[in-house]
Amino acid sequence: MNKTKIELKDLAFFAHHGVLKEEAELGQRFKVDVTLRLIDGLKFAADSPDCTVNYVDVYEAVKETFLGKRFNLIESAAEAVAAVILERFRKVVEVSVIVKKPAVPVDCICEYFSAEVTRCR
């Protein structure tokens, strides 16, 4: 059985997500990872974009969704992105979205906090 996965890693966006007033006012940088699992059995002999999911279109959907609304929770942002991808791209059967928040309002030294959601058809 042929299985196909597409990954978009470390997409960077500046947004105003977060619960705190300062996060809404100042904004911060976020990183987003998206992993798509496509329907089984796809064949690429035609070497045409019609054989797969266009990752440029996926990126545009992620960007539009992530920047189109202010979210309090990074979990909500990840879920919204996953929902849009499943809605727009029929060849996607499973999508995982990780939203990474490097500038957490916590007194700690860390690379980032993140939330991951996986949604399936």
Solvent accessible surface area in square Angstrom, and as a share of the most:
residue,aa,sasa,rsa
1,M,179,0.80
2,N,72,0.37
3,K,137,0.58
4,T,25,0.14
5,K,129,0.55
6,I,26,0.13
7,E,90,0.41
8,L,16,0.08
9,K,110,0.46
10,D,73,0.38
11,L,26,0.13
12,A,56,0.43
13,F,10,0.04
14,F,121,0.51
15,A,5,0.04
16,H,74,0.33
17,H,3,0.02
18,G,1,0.01
19,V,100,0.57
20,L,81,0.40
21,K,137,0.58
22,E,95,0.43
23,E,15,0.07
24,A,30,0.23
25,E,108,0.49
26,L,133,0.66
27,G,13,0.13
28,Q,16,0.07
29,R,132,0.48
30,F,0,0.00
31,K,43,0.18
32,V,0,0.00
33,D,9,0.05
34,V,0,0.00
35,T,32,0.19
36,L,0,0.00
37,R,86,0.31
38,L,0,0.00
39,I,66,0.34
40,D,61,0.32
41,G,30,0.29
42,L,23,0.12
43,K,141,0.60
44,F,92,0.38
45,A,105,0.81
46,A,78,0.61
47,D,131,0.68
48,S,39,0.25
49,P,95,0.60
50,D,119,0.62
51,C,23,0.14
52,T,40,0.23
53,V,8,0.04
54,N,61,0.31
55,Y,138,0.52
56,V,87,0.50
57,D,71,0.37
58,V,0,0.00
59,Y,71,0.27
60,E,87,0.39
61,A,2,0.01
62,V,0,0.00
63,K,80,0.34
64,E,99,0.44
65,T,19,0.11
66,F,0,0.00
67,L,77,0.38
68,G,65,0.62
69,K,129,0.55
70,R,103,0.38
71,F,13,0.05
72,N,84,0.43
73,L,89,0.44
74,I,21,0.11
75,E,86,0.39
76,S,42,0.27
77,A,0,0.00
78,A,0,0.00
79,E,79,0.35
80,A,29,0.22
81,V,1,0.00
82,A,0,0.00
83,A,54,0.42
84,V,29,0.17
85,I,0,0.00
86,L,23,0.11
87,E,127,0.57
88,R,109,0.40
89,F,28,0.12
90,R,167,0.61
91,K,60,0.25
92,V,0,0.00
93,V,31,0.18
94,E,49,0.22
95,V,0,0.00
96,S,20,0.13
97,V,0,0.00
98,I,41,0.21
99,V,0,0.00
100,K,24,0.10
101,K,21,0.09
102,P,49,0.31
103,A,61,0.47
104,V,21,0.12
105,P,77,0.48
106,V,78,0.45
107,D,154,0.80
108,C,59,0.36
109,I,183,0.93
110,C,57,0.34
111,E,140,0.63
112,Y,80,0.30
113,F,89,0.37
114,S,57,0.37
115,A,13,0.10
116,E,103,0.46
117,V,16,0.09
118,T,59,0.34
119,R,89,0.32
120,C,77,0.46
121,R,118,0.43
